[in-house]
């Protein structure tokens, strides 16, 4: 995800598949003057779409709106803004989302009922519509199918992200592209995460929905930065059919899953204040559900996360989290490895903890339940001074 | 819980009720030379006892031992050590707990099967028995029924605690005393918390058990510092009957509950790195269970806890946690007050957030679910740089 240099290939993203244009502009919602309004347009010939949303019951206005838009399986465009979540903003907030969709629809010559809206930023403040609507107009004007336009969109949805997240995959005769944002309030049933995925494959809405749910279950749903579930999470998949290729659905789902995992990794790699990306893998579990429960419990432990920040192979904190779960295991049969060193064996002291190296960003915690053959991983990050700093100062 | 000065009354604690002696000595388990081995002895004439333990399935050796000891409702003494949790230490760890109980029993002239053992400190290391056993002998030698001996016991169980926690209540002709430790890994189903409670009232083991469970449910079980459940939590209640008074059970339970709440407050007030003690109260709930679920979810949010550290009345983070629960409520009927200012009204913007004052240590978050008349509170603390520092450096 590095920036392209003069000789590097153009960055891949949502404009990599045929049939999509994008734009990101600065409308003044962010005080920094950075891009903050984004439009992604599906130019067809097909307009199938699917989306998954936060399961938070306190959902933002754009989530309520977009749930209605996606119900018929068609979307022509997505409007996204950073600089304000439009959550907990009451009827006025919903009216503002509605106005945004209508404004974009008019400029694009489509129906407002086919325009998805996503917002991200601080909760509980009304969006400055006097800035947002001109921004939408400017973004529609700037729409282009170029890599640069895709990158402008990737940067326009950033909040506390330090790098844009984007990527693409190439199937047999078709492509899938995507952009993502999210660095805090990241937790399953998604996160403060906005993701737009595009493909030029020919697929109907039901096929897209099935592929998207399968892909998010193995990617964004298994990224857990700080255990906090957002009000605004949205992952959208748009299909233009412009390649004229009807893909093998299994291949498509695999490629989509790979792209979503790459983007999810990008989110955790850039999580607020994090110095380590931690893969908590539970194996030899009686079921995948058991493995997930254990990995998730460990990945949410502040004591584990501060230990990793301190480069401390404190396996006791791992075991004490495993012990809070309902997974099948016997305490005296648990093994834990940290970065390949089996520091806990049979529920007790294993290899010398001083052998554990913390040289790189990646940390692997492997938990052997000795109770079966299933496994699952959760991707998380350490808890650092910078996380506390960023989140104690965010709204002030 | 301030230190006594020359003219202040003697501190109250586990030696306040008649029939108990205590001691705390330095045996060298702590590198600082502070007290680290404690014995509390019930001198009778009665020896009824009850205890509650961590529900963590990875329980420490002393928890396994003490569960057996308490099964018959009798305990003559408690041996406690800081400087090592004796958790995840395998058969050798259990044998060490057994040896500790036998060593103490011999010195006290009682049965090892009536000696409870509690340990606290780092997980995954064997206790230095060559220091611990002489420490137990020295503590038995030093047993006294004085306030000073009670204070030595209170300091002997401290780990990262900065102040000893102790207190007493006086019922109609009897007293209840207690000491407590615990500053991190504090979460319900108790915490890395060791608590010894004593009373000179005449009560049998079943009565003590009922009173203790009722009291802990409304005190230690509602203190949640960092969401991490320990392997070692133990709360013990010993009754000597030395007052000759058979108390009204309702009064006794109320007094015991009050003492436990005072000690729980002391734990959260001294939680690792905390600058604010936060009471998360949910009211107008459809049930107490709903109120508890909401208060607990909010009290475990790192984003809420960092916001309070930053003196930021960020009610959006409160609402987004409420939205993750299954409690009965309508999002547009939620109200949230922070330190008395209703910053969120009807699920949206309420009073001006700049009115919220964060002048003292106490912070009140009051959540109105508008769904009934039940309420419950959880006591927690903010997430600070010092928490990250202490917990990234603890074992190194």
Interface residues (C-beta under 8 A of the other chain):
Chain A: X56 X57 X58 X59 X85 X87 X88 X89 X90 X93 X122 X123 X124 X125 X126 X184 X185 X226 X227 X228 X229 X230 X231 X300 X301 X302 X303 X306 X307 X309 X310 X312 X314 X315 X316 X317 X319 X320 X321 X322 X323 X324 X325 X329 X331 X332 X334 X344 X346 X347 X348 X349 X383 X384 X385 X387 X388 X389 X391 X392 X393 X394 X395 X396
Chain B: X56 X57 X58 X59 X85 X87 X88 X89 X90 X92 X93 X122 X123 X124 X125 X126 X184 X185 X226 X227 X228 X229 X230 X231 X300 X301 X302 X303 X306 X307 X309 X310 X311 X312 X314 X315 X316 X317 X319 X320 X321 X322 X323 X324 X325 X329 X331 X332 X334 X344 X346 X347 X348 X349 X383 X384 X385 X387 X388 X389 X391 X392 X393 X394 X395 X396
